[in-house]
Amino acid sequence: MNFRFLFWVLLPLFLFFTACSTNSGQFDTFVYGKVKKTISVDGEVREYYIHIPRGYQGNNALPVVFVLHDKGSNGNDFYNTSGWSTICESNTIFGVFPSALSYCTQNNLTTTLWNSGEINENQLCNGTQQKDDAVFIQALIDRLNIDFNINKKRLYLAGFGNGGQMVSQLALTSGNTWAAAVNYAGVMDKNKNWQVQRNVPVLFQVGNKNPLFFGTGDGLALSSLENTIRDTNSSLFKVKNVFTKAFGLPDTFDNEGDMITEKKAVFKNTENQKEFEISLIQGVSHSYPSGNVSFKAATYHWDWLKSYTL
């Protein structure tokens, strides 16, 4: 056999595969881009997707953003549509996109749901018990810490809808884990006695045309945010009440934002540090905007999250 000929035939294949994967000598071999993985937790095989940016070489500890989808979706769909994979690649961070489990609801439909304790309109079928998703997320952190070099002082949460509810629960119950968290359009009204480890900086954000919060009319004018937060019958009051009570924050807030695209209510602790914010975005319904739109949720959320370190 002509070994010189064989060498030049196989060399391009060798270069191709080594360009797509690497091994740092300490961590598992990995492939760049989207990778589907599974992990066994609490008797269930759980699915998640991870984005591994090309800037990762194994010897540099990267931040991690856990991105939680809305009810009825899954990790793969949210990876493809949320815009977070682009953010993870361009900023050299890991993105983790877990999938919630499917459950039977009282209308005899099966849908994916996070066990956030906020399932009102989707009450489960008799005898259906949800798994503990907080245990699932912690198992993912432990797995990532084995497989990759992660910066455990820069673990972040971002969730949409039911995923946002789950984000809030994690922020309220495992604050020593998270640097910061974003709940995007996840209703919160379970004002129980949360056992808070640490006041995690939390951004709650919602579009002013979201029908789950403001009905099906013209939506909520940005100028009405302050009065709506103080209205005990409003969803925003309930969200505010959960966090100010759990975090022990004063009920007063500062107004920020340009009043054209966004208005914010910012709640600070006694040391004048921002710990909870409510952001109202002009012209957005119940969606996680990405692509060719003026408000890109993932871009905004990473710009907000990245300023915090545990």
N, C-alpha and C positions, 0 to 999 in steps of 0.2 A: 504494500500500500504506500502511496505517496503521502508521507506524513506532513511534508511541507504544505501540500494541497489541503489536507485535512485541517491543519492548524488555521489556515486562512478562512476555511469554511466555518469553523466553530467559533472563531474569535468574535464576530459580530453578535452571535447569540450570547456569548459570555458577557460582553459589554452591555447588552440590552438588559439582561437580568440583574446585573450588579448595579445598573443605574436605577432600577425600580425598587431595590431592596438593599438593606445594609444590616450589619451586625456590629454593635459597639464593642463586643467582647464581654460586656456585663449583662446586657439585656437581650431579650428574644429578638430573633430576626424579624424585621417588620417591612411592610410594603407601604409606600406613600399613597396618600389619597384616602378614599373611603374603604373601610374594612369592616365586614360583618363578623361579629363574634357572639358567642353564647357563654352563659355561666349558669351553674346550678345553684339556686338559692331557695331555701325553704321548701324543698321538694318539687320545685318548678325549674324547667330549663328556660332561662330568660334571655331575650335577644337584645343586642345593642349594636350600634354602629359607631365607629370612631374615625375621625379625620386626623390623619398623620401628616403634618405639613412637611414639605420638602426641605425646610430649613432645620429640621430636627436631625441630629447626628448621634444621639444617644448620650453624649457627654454633657449636654446642656439641659438643665431642668426647666421644663416649660409649664406655663399656666395651663389650667384646664377649665373649660366651660361645659357644664352639663346643661343640655338643651332639651326641655321636656315639651312634648307635643300636646295638642288639645285632645279632648275625648273623641273617639272614633277614628283617630289617626294612628300613626306608628312612627318609630324612629327613622325608618328609611324614607317615608314620605316627607317628614319634616326636614331631614337632611337635604332632600332634593329641592324643597320649596322655600325654606326659611331665609336663605342667604347666608347662613352661618358658616357653611363650608368655605365660602369665599373669604369671609372675615378670618377664619382660622388659618387659611393658607397665607394670606397677605400679612398677618400679624404674627405668624409662627407660634400658634397656640394649638393645643389639642382641643377638639370638639367631640363630646360624647353625646350620642343621641339614643337613649334607651327607649324601648317599647313597653307601654303599659300592657297588662294582661286583659283578655276579653272576658266579659261577664254578661250574664242574662239579666235584663232589666224587666220591670213589671209590665212593660208593653210587649214582652216576649221577643224582643230584639236582642241581638248580641252586639256589644260594642266595647271598645277599649276604654278603660277608666283607670285613673290614678286613685289610689286610696288616700285621698286628701281629707276625708271627713267632711267634705262640703258637697256631697252628692244629694241634691234636692230634687231636681227635675228628672233624675234618672235613678229612682229608688230600685234597689236590686230585687230580683225574684226571691221568693221565700226559700230560705235555706242556703242562699248564696253568701259565701263569706269571702271578703277580699283579702289578698295577701298583704303583708306589711311592706310597702314600697320603700320605706326608709331603710329597711334592712337590705333591700336590693341595691339602693344607691350606695350604701356603705360598702357592700361587697364589691361594687364596681371600683370604688376608690382603692380598696385593698388590692384588687387585681391589677389596676393600672400601676400601682406602686411597685408591683413585681415586674410587670412587663415593660414599663417605660420609666424614664427619668422625669418625674413630675415635681412641680414646685408646690408643696403642700401648704404654703402660705398664700398661694394664689389660686384657690379653687373657687369657682363662681357658679351661680345658678341663673338660668333664664328660662322662663316657661310661659306658654300661651294657654289661656282658657283654663281648663281643668289641670293642665300642666303648670300653669301659674299658681293655682291653688296648692298644688303639691310643693312648689317652690316656697310658698309662704310657710307651709307647715314645717318644712326642713329648716328654714331660717329661724323659725320660732322655737324649734326643739333641739337643733344641733348646731347652735351658733358658733361653737368652738371650731367647727370644721370649715366654715365658709367665710371668704373675705367680703363678699357682697352678693346681693340677689336682686333679680328683676321678676316681678309678677306682672305679666302683660295680660290684662283683661280677664283675670280670674277672680270671680266674686268671692268675698270673704265675709261671713257673718257669724261664725261660731266664736263668740266672745267668751271663751272659757278661761279657766285659770291656767294659762300656759306656763310650763316650767322652763323659763328662758335661761340658757347658759350664758349668752352674750348678746348684746344688741347689735345684730348684723345690719349694716346699712342696706336698706330696702327701698327700691323704686317700684311704686305701683303706677302703672300707666294704662290708659284706655283711650280709645278714639271717641270723640264727642258725638259720633253717630252710631255708637254701638247699641243695638236694640235690646240687648240683655241688661243694659244699665239704664237706658234713657228712652225706651219705647221705640215705636216705629215712625215717629213724626220727624221734625226737623233736627232732632238731637238737642244737645245742651250747648248753649252759647258759652264760649270761653269766659266771658265776663260773669257768668253765673256760677263759676266753680266754687267760690268762697261760700255763697249762700247754700249751695247744694251740700257741701261738706258738713254744714251745720244743721241740715235738715235731718231729723232723726229717722225719717221714713225712707231716706235715700240709700242706695247701695254704697255710694261713696262715704256716707257717714258710717256705715257698718264696717267698711274696710278701715277707715281712719280709727274707729273705736277699738278694733282688734289690736292694732299696733301701738297706739298711744297707751292703752291700758297695759299690754304685755311688756312694753319697753319702759314704762314709767315716765313717759314724755309729757311735757306741758301740752295743754289743749290748744294753745296758740300756735300760729304758723306765719311764716313770711311768704309773701307773694313774689314769684319770679316768672320768667318767660317773656316772650316778645308780644304776647297778647294777639298775635296774628296767626301763628302756626302752633303755639303751645302756651299754656298757662300752668304754673306749678304752685303747689302749696308745700312748703318745706318746714318740717318739724325738727327742732334741734333739742339737744339735751342741755343740761344746766351749764355745760362747758362751751356752749354755742357751737357744737359740732352737729353736722347734718346726720340724722339717723333714719329718717323716714320721709319719703317724698311722694306726693300724688301729682301725676302729670296728665293733663288733658290735651289730646292731639286733635287739631282741626281736620275735619273731613274724612276721618277714618272710621269704618264700621268694624264688625267682628271679623277681623282678618289679621294676619301677620305679614305686613307689606314688605315686598322685596322686588327686585327687578327694576323696571323703568317707571318708578314712582318717586315723588319728591321726598316722602318720608320712608326711609328704609329702617325697619325696626332693628335688625341685627346690628347695623352700623351704629345707630343711636345707643343701643344697649351695651355694646362693647366699649364705646367711648365713655359711657358712664361707669361701667364695672371696673375698667382697668386702672382707675385712679386709687383703688382700695387694695390694701395688702393686710393679711391677717397679722 
